[in-house]
Amino acid sequence: MAVRELDKVIGETNKRQMTLDILRTAKRPMSTAECAQELATRHGCPGTIRAVTIIGKRLSPILSTLEKAGRVGLNREGDWAEDRIDRRLI
């Protein structure tokens, strides 16, 4: 899938809200790539390495913004979790 096609598919999505929902419903902390894979799956996009990489690049600044806002955080392994989860115990 070309970058423009992928951007068209996910471009109209509220990526911030979708990312929070992905982390909220996750059973464990997730890497940026795992979040990207889940976003691709929810949109019916192919989960190719290229697509996941492109989506991951779009999600990375969103995750950083959410971290600064105190909504998500990183655990010791570098995986993201929604703030309601005690990341120290994971």
C-alpha positions as CSV (number, residue, x, y, z in Angstrom):
1,M,0.0,0.0,0.0
2,A,1.4,3.4,-1.0
3,V,2.0,6.1,1.6
4,R,-0.7,8.3,0.1
5,E,-3.3,5.5,0.1
6,L,-2.5,4.7,3.7
7,D,-2.7,8.3,4.8
8,K,-6.1,8.5,3.0
9,V,-7.4,5.5,4.9
10,I,-6.1,6.6,8.4
11,G,-6.0,10.3,7.7
12,E,-9.6,11.0,8.7
13,T,-9.3,9.0,11.9
14,N,-8.9,10.6,15.3
15,K,-5.5,9.0,15.8
16,R,-5.2,10.4,19.3
17,Q,-8.5,8.9,20.4
18,M,-7.8,5.6,18.6
19,T,-4.4,5.3,20.2
20,L,-5.9,5.8,23.7
21,D,-8.6,3.2,22.9
22,I,-6.0,0.7,21.7
23,L,-3.9,1.2,24.9
24,R,-7.0,1.2,27.1
25,T,-8.3,-2.1,25.8
26,A,-4.8,-3.8,25.6
27,K,-4.2,-6.5,28.1
28,R,-0.6,-5.4,28.5
29,P,1.7,-2.5,27.5
30,M,2.4,-2.2,23.8
31,S,5.2,-1.0,21.7
32,T,4.7,1.7,19.1
33,A,4.8,-1.0,16.4
34,E,2.2,-3.0,18.2
35,C,-0.1,0.0,18.4
36,A,0.5,0.7,14.7
37,Q,-0.3,-2.9,13.9
38,E,-3.6,-2.7,15.9
39,L,-4.5,0.6,14.2
40,A,-3.9,-1.0,10.8
41,T,-6.0,-4.0,11.8
42,R,-8.9,-1.9,13.0
43,H,-8.9,0.0,9.7
44,G,-8.6,-3.2,7.5
45,C,-5.2,-2.1,6.2
46,P,-2.6,-4.7,5.4
47,G,-0.3,-5.3,8.3
48,T,2.8,-5.2,6.1
49,I,6.1,-4.1,7.7
50,R,6.0,-1.0,5.5
51,A,2.4,-0.1,6.5
52,V,3.1,-0.6,10.2
53,T,6.3,1.5,9.9
54,I,4.4,4.3,8.3
55,I,1.6,4.2,10.8
56,G,4.2,4.0,13.6
57,K,5.8,7.1,12.4
58,R,2.4,8.9,12.5
59,L,1.7,7.5,16.0
60,S,5.1,8.3,17.6
61,P,4.5,12.1,18.0
62,I,0.9,11.4,19.2
63,L,2.2,9.0,21.9
64,S,4.8,11.6,22.9
65,T,2.1,14.3,23.2
66,L,-0.1,11.9,25.2
67,E,2.9,11.2,27.5
68,K,3.5,14.9,28.1
69,A,-0.2,15.3,28.9
70,G,0.1,12.4,31.5
71,R,-2.3,10.2,29.6
72,V,0.1,7.4,28.7
73,G,3.6,6.4,29.8
74,L,6.4,4.0,29.1
75,N,7.3,1.1,31.2
76,R,10.9,-0.2,31.8
77,E,10.9,-2.2,28.6
78,G,9.9,0.9,26.6
79,D,6.3,-0.2,25.9
80,W,3.4,2.2,26.2
81,A,0.5,1.9,28.6
82,E,-2.5,4.0,29.4
83,D,-1.9,6.1,32.5
84,R,-4.5,4.2,34.6
85,I,-2.2,1.1,34.6
86,D,0.5,1.0,37.2
87,R,3.5,0.7,34.8
88,R,5.9,0.0,37.5
89,L,4.3,-3.4,38.1
90,I,4.4,-4.4,34.5
